[in-house]
Amino acid sequence: MKAHVDKEACIGCELCPSICPEVYRMEDDGLAVAIDVDVPSEHEDAAQEAAESCPTDAIEIG
């Protein structure tokens, strides 16, 4: 499972790293980014919850 944040859709609300900081973090530009490796299995549910909670649907899980 991988997570991807569309930086053009991200509004920098910081919701995703507040839900799953193991997968998402804020960058210096104020926008979110996902880790570049497979999401650890123990964090898959939280990563999915963050994606579903994104107000702009900027996160893709695959």
Buried (B, 14 or more C-beta within 10 A) or exposed (E): EBBBBBEEBBEEBBBBBEBBEEBBBBEEEEBBBBBEEEBEEEBBEBBBEBBEBBEEEBBBBE
